[in-house]
Amino acid sequence: MSSTEVIWGESGSAGDFRKAFEGINKLTLKAVNTVPTHHGNGKPTGKTKSEFVLDPQAYYDLKTYVVAGKRLPSSKEAFSKYFVTEEAAKRLTDLDPLIYMTIRNVFVRIQNNCNSFNDENLSKIVTIATNVREYAISALDKLSGDPKLSIQAQFNIITDEKYRAGAKDEAYYSAVETVQIQLDTWKAEANGHKKKVEKTREGIETFLGKTQEDKRDADFIHHLFWEGPVVDIKTRQPIKKDGKEIKNYSSFLDDEFARLVQETSDLIAEQEKQLKGRKYGIIVAALMVPVCGPFSILAIVGVASGIPKLNKKLEELAKKQTDLGDEQTQLQRLIGSVKILKTQFDKLMDVMSKALTALDHLQGIFQHQAKHLGDASTACFQALKVLPDSKSFQTRKIFLEAFVRNATKAWKELQAVTEEFIESSKISVEIPA
């Protein structure tokens, strides 16, 4: 039995006080995850490290998607001017008059949603980590940092042996009152942070709802371009040319280029799987070969730089575009972008779900900590007032010392992992123009 599990009585204010403090410590530890570490090549080391409950890699992936999405055309006019003109897409609109408008609207809507989320909510995820760090620093100050006002300083007064033999004086009652004030202040801070997390969570949930709608439309476009058969958008009936169903738009527009894009996409998935454990050593594949049109429009999340096989494939794609007419280049851009859009959405949904789960977890931690701090404050005066008179004085003194010691250790660890998250969030995501 550890010193923090010492029983001082299961009922009354003393028991409530003990249970509240134990709850505070347990909840603090829940804001820190233990994760396996990996070598530079992605292989596990067999060791673990502490990490903030908000996954730094997931945040980077989300940030990459949002930054890349912002680079998509922001309006119908921009789509036509900088991406694909309706004239270039005539081979498509001859088959289905609605296809160009549908693709354009989906790409523009994704840009608008990403731009809005970037401006209003993305930075708030880092702000939450900053708030948790500040909360941890404040908790440490209340626990043991302040030499005069900390809970530890008050416990040192309250557990002084002189109060077992003599009457309690003003210093004693002042110490009890100070503990109560610190707990009440701590509780108010926990409630405040809970509300901040809740608001940020709402912003991500709203973006998730919009993203789910975007994904449904992007999946449908991907089906038309890559899976097939091609169907009429309005009737959902197969479209035929020369009496035969069209396999998919990509092979119809440029079969050789479509093959290269698929091979590149498969290679990206393979490399990403091998590098799954690597943290922060990732950049968008577009940075490897910026001249490769489709792959410079959207980011490929989770791919490490400096992979010769992938670089070679991207260069092959780039050469395929050399000496093409402008219209065919635009169609190739469309083929590649639809493929990458699907890749990004598949990863994004998982990333956003993780972010929501983490924020739910943090919100619950703050909520329950506030409750435990309130319980401790309520029981504080009665539990500490009678402490010197208790037969379990030494046992309870050991518990209080252990609580401060263990809580200080837990809050220092939480402060450290939040600082690591904040530092990792500064890694920039750059998409070539």
Summary of the structure (lengths in Angstrom):
residues: 433
radius of gyration: 29.4
end to end distance: 61.9
largest distance: 104.7
contacts: 1437
relative contact order: 0.19
helix: 71%
strand: 6%
